Amino acid sequence: MIQVGGYEIGDLLGVGAFGETYIAKKEEKTFALKLIKEDAILKGFDINRFNRECRSLEKVQHENIVKLIEYGQAHVGNDLRYFLVMEYLSGRDLEKYFQSNAFDIDEKNLKNILDQVLTGLRVIHRKNILHRDIKPQNIFITDNGLIKLLDFGLVKMIDYTTLTMTGEGPKGTPSYIPPEAIRGEKLDYRSDFYSLGVMIYYIVTKGHFPFEAANILQLINMALNEPPTPPKKYHKSLSNEFENLILMLLSKQPYERNITHEDLAKAIKSTPIVLDSIVPAFKKMTDSPGEVWYRLLPNEKSKILEFIDKTNGVAGIEYAANLLPRNSNTLKEFKKRHIRYFFDPSTNRLAYSTFSQTKGLQALPYCWDNFDRLTPDRLRDFNVIRRYVSEVIEWQAQWGVDFFVAPFHYHRHLGDSWLEIDLKILHEAIDYVRENYKNMQIFSGICLNMEEYTTEANRIALLNEFSICKPDGYIFYGDEIKETTTNSARLYAYLDTIRLFSRLGKTIIAARLGTLGLGVLTIGANIFTTGIASLTGFSEKGLLQERATGYDMKPKYYIPQLMLTLPIKLAEDILSADGSLICNCKFCKEAANIEAASKLHYLYIRQKEVEELNSVPVGNRPNWFIMKTKNSFDKCKKIKRNVAELRTSNFSHLMTWIDVFEGFEEGKTERNG
């Protein structure tokens, strides 16, 4: 029987990078004995520090720390080996426990484990002892559920930079090394906090690491210079607060992890790890009235105020954030008249080089560069995201909006970096508003390429992504969903996306739609926004176009019986050919011609259409829109015979609307049946 320091060596318990651990017996008692490898000593093992820290650790007595019984050196065969004797524990380490539970530890259990780990760390840190090797393999769970810290850095007192590179890439311990250790700087208790953050990340993401590199050199570079991959990428239901807690522990500098053991333990206990990600059961539309809000151009102030003063007003206004402070007097007039308004924060425009052509965009406090466009990489760091969020929200608060809109950007597909960043931004924005503006609502802007969502699976995936965040409402900007769209698949995808999000029971705003907005109100949207006979669609192409030619702002006139907003000359020809279409509203009667009346007429008729729609029972509203569109299409065909300038292309989109809304109603019946 081999003996080491008077202990009889038994079965091998495990082999680590720097030694082997055996069952050992002495005086009928069982212990765990670790023999330090000879080559570890040759690589620079610090004997003096080893003895010094062993003496300190020998004095530490706590239930969450493995008890050090004895240490020293002894001959094993012809070799002189250093050894540690510790209490023998029955159970398994956290890594084995994690694997045996199919890489899933419930929230209550995980918090209990982390609380005991922090208790153990607090005890040793108060003795000026660092662990230096926090990882699941060194967290032991006894048979009675007690947590013990194992394998302190006593056996890892070698230069962290002596790590080797393998073709398979770094795994395990290298991922837990704090940046300050790589830089060769002084370590303190916050270095253990970094490793703890990696371990928590590993557990909640079911086996992923903050930096997944091809080799050790790449890992070191990422750990020193790149932000960690947000854990929410791997765990969609992870709460924003808990994700931020992990990211704080993974900060590059120790001062950024400057939190006490007590505060960290309290944060872990009080912060929910997981939020419900299940799509709520379908909620039926209520009889609450739909609304139309207007997106104003800078030169439309006088027209909208004239209309408000001569009528019952408007439901609300959508305003571009970059129009302030130049148009601040306009907002004062709205406040005086108790007109609600919200901002499009214009953040999506900052991601395109054309932002540099608009002085108002460059003047925004969250436009950080007058020449370089904003990219997802610029917003990888969560501290930068927090700054971005606060500046966007505070700009809106400064101008007295009725509700906030979180920063948002256009995304082309589900894997787009902008979508990933926007979800993180949304979480941060919600937290910021809940903390600083408790009585205000915050909406999520969703600016999306509808081509990507012409499959139901992608629409549901989008809903699952955003439903976790729980804003007070959603504002949709659908690419190429505009007044005259004839792509039925994209239109159907847009309508179904609205329907799906309406399940969440939140306010849905369909932005920049024109007459199509009447139809969208019938399938789940609460509000649609439109320009005043303009701005009846959104497109990424518009973000890329030169501002001088980005929009066609020529005056147009709306003919409600045809559901068409047409150039003035064509509208005049049609009204001359069919006098029954001439409008008798007070604004048209008072004006010298239809061009002079066009904006006030549009506002008046649009308000009347929404009022008529709201008078229809909820279940009949889709059919109301379908019949209105059919009647308009038939009238257009008749008028075309007498007005050559009216081309089929002017009204062919109406047939698309009919087909899609009829198909949507049939599909809804099948879904509900």
C-alpha positions in Angstrom: 0.0 0.0 0.0 1.4 3.4 -1.1 1.6 6.0 1.7 2.0 9.8 1.4 2.6 11.7 4.6 1.2 8.9 6.7 -1.9 8.5 4.6 -2.7 5.3 2.8 -3.5 6.0 -0.9 -6.7 4.3 -2.2 -8.7 4.7 -5.4 -8.2 7.6 -7.9 -10.9 10.1 -7.6 -9.9 12.4 -10.5 -7.1 13.9 -12.5 -6.7 17.6 -13.1 -4.2 19.7 -15.1 -1.9 20.1 -12.1 -2.4 16.9 -10.0 -4.3 13.8 -9.1 -6.8 13.3 -6.3 -7.1 10.0 -4.4 -9.1 8.6 -1.6 -6.8 8.4 1.4 -7.2 6.8 4.9 -5.6 7.6 8.2 -6.7 6.3 11.6 -9.9 4.8 10.1 -10.9 8.1 8.7 -11.4 8.9 5.0 -9.9 11.9 3.3 -9.2 13.3 -0.2 -5.5 13.7 -1.0 -4.3 15.7 -4.0 -0.8 15.1 -5.3 0.7 18.1 -7.2 2.4 17.0 -10.5 6.1 17.4 -10.7 5.9 19.2 -14.0 3.6 21.9 -12.4 6.5 22.7 -10.1 8.9 22.9 -13.0 6.6 25.3 -14.8 6.9 27.9 -12.0 4.9 26.7 -9.0 5.4 29.2 -6.2 6.2 27.1 -3.2 6.4 30.0 -0.8 3.0 31.3 -1.8 1.6 27.8 -1.7 2.7 27.4 2.0 1.5 30.9 2.9 -2.0 30.4 1.5 -2.3 26.9 2.9 -1.6 28.4 6.3 -4.3 31.0 5.8 -6.8 28.5 4.4 -6.1 26.1 7.2 -7.7 28.6 9.6 -10.8 29.0 7.5 -13.7 26.9 8.9 -17.0 27.2 7.0 -19.6 24.7 5.8 -19.4 26.1 2.2 -15.6 25.5 2.0 -13.8 22.2 1.7 -11.8 21.8 4.9 -8.0 21.7 4.5 -6.7 19.0 6.9 -3.0 19.0 6.1 -0.4 20.0 3.5 3.3 19.4 2.9 5.7 17.4 0.8 6.5 13.7 0.8 8.4 11.1 -1.2 6.3 9.1 -3.7 8.7 6.5 -5.0 11.8 8.5 -6.0 10.0 11.8 -6.4 9.4 14.5 -3.9 5.8 15.6 -4.3 3.7 18.3 -2.7 0.3 17.3 -1.4 -2.9 18.6 0.1 -5.2 16.6 2.4 -8.9 17.7 2.5 -12.1 16.4 4.0 -13.7 13.6 1.9 -17.0 14.6 0.4 -19.8 12.3 -0.9 -21.7 13.8 -3.8 -20.8 15.2 -7.2 -19.5 18.4 -8.7 -21.7 21.0 -10.3 -20.5 20.0 -13.8 -21.7 16.4 -13.4 -24.9 17.6 -11.7 -25.5 20.0 -14.6 -25.0 17.2 -17.2 -27.2 14.7 -15.3 -30.0 17.2 -15.4 -29.8 17.5 -19.2 -28.0 20.9 -18.9 -31.0 22.4 -17.1 -31.1 23.6 -13.5 -34.3 25.2 -12.3 -34.3 28.8 -11.1 -34.8 28.2 -7.4 -32.1 25.5 -7.3 -29.6 27.6 -9.2 -30.1 30.6 -7.0 -29.6 28.4 -3.9 -26.4 27.1 -5.4 -25.1 30.6 -6.3 -26.0 31.9 -2.9 -23.9 29.3 -1.1 -21.0 29.8 -3.6 -21.1 33.5 -2.8 -21.2 32.8 0.9 -18.0 30.7 0.6 -16.3 33.3 -1.5 -17.1 36.0 1.0 -15.5 33.9 3.8 -12.2 33.3 1.9 -12.1 36.8 0.5 -12.3 38.3 4.0 -9.2 36.2 4.8 -7.5 37.8 1.7 -7.6 34.4 -0.1 -8.6 34.2 -3.8 -10.0 31.1 -5.3 -8.6 31.7 -8.8 -10.4 28.7 -10.3 -14.2 29.1 -10.0 -15.8 26.8 -12.5 -18.5 24.1 -12.2 -15.9 21.3 -11.6 -14.8 23.1 -8.5 -18.2 23.5 -7.0 -19.2 20.4 -5.1 -22.8 19.4 -4.2 -22.9 17.0 -1.3 -25.5 14.3 -0.9 -27.4 16.5 1.5 -27.4 19.5 -0.9 -24.6 21.5 0.8 -22.3 23.5 -1.5 -18.6 23.3 -1.0 -15.9 25.3 -2.8 -13.1 23.0 -4.0 -9.7 23.2 -5.6 -8.6 26.7 -4.8 -5.9 28.3 -6.9 -3.4 26.8 -4.6 -2.5 24.4 -7.3 -2.8 26.9 -10.1 -0.1 29.4 -9.0 1.6 29.6 -12.4 1.6 32.3 -14.9 -1.7 32.5 -16.7 0.1 33.3 -19.9 1.6 29.8 -20.1 -1.6 28.5 -21.6 -1.1 26.3 -24.6 -2.9 26.4 -27.9 -4.7 23.3 -29.3 -6.3 22.7 -32.7 -9.7 22.0 -31.1 -9.8 25.4 -29.5 -9.8 26.4 -25.8 -12.3 24.6 -23.5 -13.0 24.8 -19.8 -10.7 26.7 -17.5 -9.2 29.2 -20.0 -12.7 30.6 -20.6 -12.9 31.5 -16.9 -9.7 33.5 -16.7 -10.4 37.2 -16.0 -8.9 39.8 -18.4 -6.7 41.3 -15.7 -5.0 37.9 -15.2 -4.3 37.8 -18.9 -2.9 41.3 -18.8 -0.6 40.3 -15.9 -2.2 42.7 -13.5 -2.9 42.4 -9.8 -5.9 40.2 -8.9 -8.5 40.7 -6.2 -11.9 39.3 -5.2 -13.4 40.8 -8.3 -11.3 38.5 -10.4 -13.2 35.6 -8.8 -16.5 37.5 -9.6 -15.5 37.4 -13.3 -15.1 33.6 -13.2 -18.4 33.4 -11.4 -20.0 35.4 -14.2 -18.6 32.9 -16.7 -19.9 30.0 -14.7 -23.4 31.6 -14.4 -23.3 32.3 -18.2 -22.4 28.7 -18.9 -25.2 27.3 -16.8 -28.1 29.6 -18.0 -27.1 29.2 -21.7 -26.9 25.4 -21.3 -23.2 25.0 -22.0 -22.1 28.1 -24.0 -19.3 30.4 -23.1 -19.2 34.2 -23.4 -16.4 33.9 -26.0 -16.4 30.9 -28.3 -13.1 30.9 -30.1 -11.2 28.6 -32.5 -8.0 28.7 -30.5 -6.5 30.2 -27.3 -5.0 33.2 -29.0 -8.4 34.2 -30.4 -10.0 33.6 -27.0 -7.4 35.9 -25.3 -8.0 38.6 -27.9 -11.8 38.3 -27.5 -11.6 38.3 -23.7 -9.5 41.5 -23.7 -11.1 43.5 -26.5 -14.5 42.3 -27.5 -17.9 42.3 -25.6 -19.2 38.9 -24.7 -22.0 37.4 -26.8 -25.2 38.4 -25.0 -26.5 35.3 -23.2 -30.0 36.0 -24.5 -28.7 34.8 -27.9 -28.8 31.3 -26.4 -31.5 31.7 -23.9 -34.3 33.8 -25.3 -36.4 33.8 -22.1 -33.6 35.2 -20.0 -34.7 38.3 -18.2 -33.0 41.5 -19.1 -32.1 42.2 -15.5 -30.4 38.9 -15.0 -28.6 39.2 -18.4 -27.3 42.6 -17.2 -26.1 41.1 -14.0 -24.1 38.5 -15.9 -22.7 41.1 -18.3 -21.6 43.3 -15.3 -19.7 40.4 -13.9 -18.0 39.9 -17.3 -16.8 43.5 -17.5 -13.2 44.0 -18.8 -12.1 46.1 -15.8 -12.3 45.1 -12.1 -13.7 48.5 -11.2 -16.7 47.7 -13.4 -17.4 44.7 -11.2 -17.2 46.8 -8.1 -20.1 45.2 -6.2 -20.0 43.8 -2.7 -20.7 40.1 -1.9 -23.8 41.1 0.0 -25.2 43.2 -2.9 -24.4 40.6 -5.5 -26.1 37.9 -3.4 -29.1 40.2 -3.0 -29.2 40.9 -6.7 -29.1 37.2 -7.6 -31.9 36.4 -5.2 -34.2 39.3 -6.2 -33.7 39.2 -10.0 -35.8 36.8 -12.0 -33.7 34.6 -14.2 -36.4 33.6 -16.7 -39.4 35.4 -18.0 -42.4 33.7 -19.5 -42.0 33.3 -23.3 -45.3 31.6 -24.0 -47.5 33.5 -26.4 -50.6 34.4 -24.4 -54.0 32.9 -25.4 -55.8 34.7 -28.2 -57.5 37.8 -27.0 -60.5 38.9 -29.0 -60.8 42.5 -30.3 -62.9 44.7 -28.1 -65.4 47.3 -29.2 -62.8 50.1 -28.5 -62.7 52.5 -31.4 -59.9 52.5 -33.9 -58.0 55.7 -34.5 -56.1 57.5 -37.2 -53.1 59.6 -36.2 -51.2 61.9 -38.6 -47.6 62.0 -39.4 -46.7 65.6 -40.1 -44.3 67.2 -42.5 -42.6 70.4 -41.3 -44.8 72.7 -43.5 -48.1 71.2 -42.4 -48.5 72.9 -39.0 -50.9 75.6 -40.1 -53.2 73.1 -41.9 -53.4 70.6 -39.0 -54.1 73.4 -36.5 -56.7 75.0 -38.7 -58.5 71.6 -39.0 -58.3 71.0 -35.2 -59.7 74.5 -34.5 -62.6 74.0 -37.0 -63.6 70.4 -36.0 -63.5 68.1 -33.1 -59.8 67.7 -33.5 -57.7 64.6 -34.3 -56.8 61.6 -32.2 -53.1 62.1 -32.3 -49.9 63.0 -34.1 -46.8 61.1 -35.1 -43.8 63.4 -35.2 -40.2 62.9 -36.4 -37.8 63.5 -33.5 -35.3 65.2 -35.8 -37.8 68.1 -36.5 -37.0 69.4 -33.0 -36.1 71.9 -31.7 -36.7 73.8 -34.9 -40.5 73.1 -34.7 -40.9 73.2 -30.9 -43.7 75.8 -31.3 -45.8 73.3 -33.1 -45.7 70.9 -30.1 -46.7 73.8 -27.8 -49.8 74.4 -30.0 -50.6 70.7 -29.7 -50.3 70.8 -25.9 -52.5 73.8 -25.7 -55.2 71.9 -27.7 -54.7 68.7 -25.7 -53.6 66.8 -28.8 -51.6 63.6 -28.1 -48.4 63.0 -29.9 -45.5 60.6 -30.0 -42.1 60.6 -31.7 -40.6 58.4 -34.3 -37.1 58.6 -32.8 -35.6 58.4 -36.3 -33.0 56.0 -35.0 -33.4 53.7 -38.0 -32.2 56.5 -40.3 -28.9 56.8 -38.4 -27.9 53.4 -39.8 -27.8 54.7 -43.4 -25.3 57.2 -44.8 -28.1 59.5 -46.0 -28.5 60.6 -42.4 -25.6 62.9 -43.1 -27.7 65.0 -45.5 -30.2 65.9 -42.8 -29.1 68.5 -40.3 -31.9 67.7 -37.8 -30.6 64.1 -37.6 -27.0 65.2 -37.1 -28.2 67.5 -34.3 -29.9 64.7 -32.3 -28.1 64.0 -29.0 -27.9 60.3 -29.9 -26.3 60.9 -33.2 -22.7 60.4 -32.1 -20.9 60.9 -35.4 -21.7 63.3 -38.3 -20.1 61.1 -40.9 -20.0 57.4 -39.8 -23.4 55.7 -39.9 -24.5 53.7 -36.8 -23.8 49.9 -36.9 -24.7 47.0 -34.6 -21.1 46.6 -33.6 -21.2 50.2 -32.1 -23.9 49.0 -29.7 -22.5 45.7 -28.6 -21.4 46.9 -25.2 -24.3 47.1 -22.7 -23.0 50.3 -21.2 -23.1 51.9 -24.7 -26.6 50.6 -25.1 -27.7 52.2 -21.8 -26.3 55.5 -22.9 -28.1 55.3 -26.3 -31.4 54.4 -24.6 -31.2 57.2 -22.0 -30.4 59.8 -24.7 -33.2 58.7 -27.0 -35.8 58.5 -24.1 -34.7 61.8 -22.5 -35.0 63.6 -25.9 -38.6 62.5 -26.1 -39.2 63.4 -22.5 -37.8 66.9 -23.1 -40.6 67.5 -25.6 -43.5 66.1 -23.6 -44.5 63.1 -25.6 -47.5 61.2 -24.5 -45.7 57.9 -24.6 -42.1 56.8 -25.4 -40.8 54.8 -28.3 -37.7 52.7 -27.8 -34.8 53.1 -30.3 -35.3 50.7 -33.2 -33.7 49.9 -36.6 -34.6 48.2 -39.8 -33.8 44.5 -39.9 -33.8 42.3 -43.0 -34.1 38.8 -41.5 -34.4 36.9 -38.2 -30.6 36.5 -38.1 -29.9 40.2 -38.6 -27.6 41.7 -36.0 -29.9 44.7 -35.8 -32.7 42.5 -34.6 -30.5 41.0 -31.9 -29.4 44.5 -30.8 -32.9 46.0 -31.0 -34.2 43.3 -28.6 -31.5 44.2 -26.1 -32.2 47.9 -26.6 -35.9 47.3 -26.0 -35.3 45.5 -22.7 -33.0 48.4 -21.6 -35.5 51.0 -22.7 -38.4 49.3 -20.8 -36.2 49.1 -17.6 -35.1 52.8 -18.0 -38.7 54.0 -18.4 -40.0 51.9 -15.5 -37.3 53.3 -13.3 -37.4 56.9 -14.3 -40.9 57.5 -15.7 -43.2 55.2 -13.8 -46.5 56.7 -15.2 -45.4 56.6 -18.8 -45.9 53.9 -21.4 -43.1 52.7 -23.7 -43.7 51.2 -27.2 -41.5 49.0 -29.3 -40.8 50.1 -32.9 -40.5 47.1 -35.3 -39.1 48.0 -38.7 -39.0 44.9 -40.8 -38.5 43.4 -44.2 -41.8 41.8 -45.0 -40.3 39.4 -47.5 -38.6 37.6 -44.6 -42.0 37.1 -42.9 -43.9 35.6 -45.8 -43.7 32.3 -44.0 -45.8 31.6 -40.9 -42.9 30.1 -39.0 -40.9 33.3 -39.2 -43.9 35.4 -38.1 -44.3 33.2 -35.0 -40.6 33.4 -34.3 -40.7 37.2 -34.5 -43.7 37.2 -32.1 -41.8 34.9 -29.6 -38.8 37.2 -29.7 -40.7 40.4 -29.0 -43.4 39.0 -26.6 -40.7 38.3 -24.0 -40.0 42.1 -23.7 -43.4 43.2 -22.6 -43.6 46.8 -23.8 -46.9 48.6 -23.6 -47.5 48.5 -27.3 -45.9 47.9 -30.8 -45.5 50.2 -33.8 -45.0 48.5 -37.1 -43.1 49.9 -40.1 -43.4 47.2 -42.9 -41.0 47.5 -45.8 -43.0 48.1 -49.1 -46.3 47.9 -47.3 -47.8 51.0 -48.9 -50.9 52.4 -50.4 -50.5 50.8 -53.8 -48.8 47.5 -52.9 -49.8 44.6 -55.2 -47.6 41.9 -53.6 -50.3 39.8 -52.0 -47.9 37.5 -50.1 -46.2 40.4 -48.4 -49.5 42.1 -47.6 -50.9 38.9 -46.1 -47.7 38.5 -44.0 -48.1 42.0 -42.7 -51.8 41.5 -41.8 -51.0 38.2 -40.1 -48.1 39.7 -38.2 -50.5 42.4 -36.9 -53.1 39.7 -36.0 -50.5 37.6 -34.1 -49.2 40.6 -32.1 -52.8 41.6 -31.2 -52.9 38.4 -29.2 -50.7 40.1 -26.6 -53.4 42.5 -25.7 -51.2 45.5 -26.3 -51.8 48.6 -28.3 -50.9 48.0 -32.0 -50.0 51.0 -34.2 -49.6 50.3 -38.0 -47.5 53.2 -39.2 -47.6 55.1 -42.5 -50.4 53.2 -44.3 -52.8 55.7 -45.9 -56.2 54.2 -46.9 -54.9 50.6 -46.3 -55.0 51.6 -42.6 -58.8 51.3 -42.6 -58.4 47.6 -43.4 -55.6 47.1 -40.8 -57.9 48.5 -38.1 -60.3 45.6 -38.9 -57.9 42.8 -38.1 -56.2 43.8 -34.9 -54.5 47.2 -35.1 -55.8 49.9 -32.7 -54.2 52.9 -34.6 -52.8 53.6 -38.0 -50.8 56.6 -38.9 -50.8 58.3 -42.3 -49.4 61.5 -43.8 -51.9 64.1 -44.9 -52.4 62.8 -48.5 -48.7 61.7 -48.4 -46.3 59.4 -46.6 -48.5 56.4 -47.2 -45.8 53.8 -47.0 -42.4 52.9 -45.6 -39.5 51.4 -47.5 -35.8 50.8 -46.9 -35.2 52.3 -50.3 -36.5 55.6 -48.9 -33.8 55.4 -46.2 -31.2 55.0 -48.9 -32.5 57.8 -51.2 -31.1 61.3 -51.3 -33.3 63.5 -49.2 -34.0 65.9 -52.1 -35.7 63.1 -54.0 -36.7 60.8 -51.2 -40.4 61.6 -51.2 -42.9 62.8 -53.8 -44.5 65.7 -52.0 -46.6 67.0 -54.9 -50.2 67.8 -53.8 -52.7 65.0 -54.1 -56.5 64.7 -53.6 -58.4 61.9 -52.0 -61.6 60.6 -53.6 -63.2 58.4 -50.9 -65.6 56.6 -53.3 -62.6 55.3 -55.2 -60.3 54.9 -52.2 -57.6 56.6 -54.3 -55.3 59.5 -53.5 -54.4 60.9 -56.9 -52.4 63.7 -58.5 -54.4 66.9 -58.7 -54.8 67.0 -62.5 -56.1 63.4 -62.6 -58.4 63.9 -59.7 -59.9 67.0 -61.5 -60.4 65.0 -64.7 -62.3 62.3 -62.8 -64.5 64.7 -60.9 -65.4 66.4 -64.2 -66.3 63.1 -65.7 -68.5 62.0 -62.7 -70.1 64.8 -60.7 -71.4 62.4 -58.2 -67.9 62.1 -56.8 -67.6 65.8 -56.1 -67.1 66.4 -52.4 -69.5 68.7 -50.5 -67.5 68.9 -47.3 -67.1 72.5 -45.9 -63.4 72.6 -46.7 -64.0 71.8 -50.4 -66.9 74.2 -50.6 -64.8 77.1 -49.2 -61.7 76.4 -51.3 -61.0 77.9 -54.7 -60.0 74.5 -56.1 -59.3 71.0 -55.0 -55.6 71.6 -54.7 -56.3 74.3 -52.1 -58.7 72.0 -50.2 -56.7 68.8 -50.5 -55.1 68.6 -47.1 -58.1 69.8 -45.0 -60.4 67.6 -47.2 -58.2 64.6 -46.6 -58.2 65.1 -42.8 -62.0 65.5 -42.8 -62.8 62.5 -45.0 -60.4 60.3 -43.2 -61.9 61.1 -39.8 -65.4 60.4 -41.2 -64.3 57.0 -42.6 -62.8 55.9 -39.2 -66.0 57.1 -37.5 -68.1 55.0 -39.9 -65.8 52.0 -39.4 -66.2 52.3 -35.6 -70.0 52.3 -35.9 -69.8 48.7 -37.3 -69.8 45.8 -34.9 -66.3 44.4 -34.4 -67.1 41.1 -36.2 -68.4 42.8 -39.2 -65.6 45.3 -39.8 -63.5 43.1 -42.1 -66.5 42.6 -44.4 -67.2 46.3 -44.3 -63.7 47.0 -45.6 -64.0 44.3 -48.2 -67.3 45.6 -49.5 -66.1 49.2 -49.5 -63.0 48.1 -51.5 -65.1 46.1 -54.0 -67.4 49.1 -54.6 -64.4 51.3 -55.2 -62.8 48.9 -57.6 -66.0 48.6 -59.6 -66.3 52.4 -59.8 -62.7 52.7 -60.9 -63.3 50.4 -63.8 -66.4 52.4 -64.9 -64.6 55.7 -64.7 -61.6 54.4 -66.6 -63.9 54.1 -69.7 -64.3 57.9 -69.7 -61.0 59.1 -68.3 -58.2 57.7 -70.3 -55.6 59.1 -67.9 -56.9 56.7 -65.2 -54.9 53.6 -65.7 -55.4 50.2 -64.4 -52.1 50.5 -62.5 -53.7 53.4 -60.5 -56.3 51.1 -58.9 -55.1 47.4 -59.4 -53.9 47.3 -55.8 -57.6 47.4 -54.7 -58.0 43.9 -56.2 -55.0 42.8 -54.2 -56.6 44.1 -51.1 -59.9 42.3 -51.8 -58.1 39.0 -52.5 -55.9 39.2 -49.4 -58.6 40.4 -47.0 -61.0 37.7 -48.2 -58.3 35.1 -47.9 -57.4 36.4 -44.5 -61.0 36.1 -43.3 -61.2 32.6 -44.7 -58.0 31.7 -43.0 -59.2 33.2 -39.7 -62.3 31.1 -39.8 -60.2 28.0 -40.3 -57.9 29.0 -37.4 -60.8 29.7 -35.1 -62.7 26.6 -36.2 
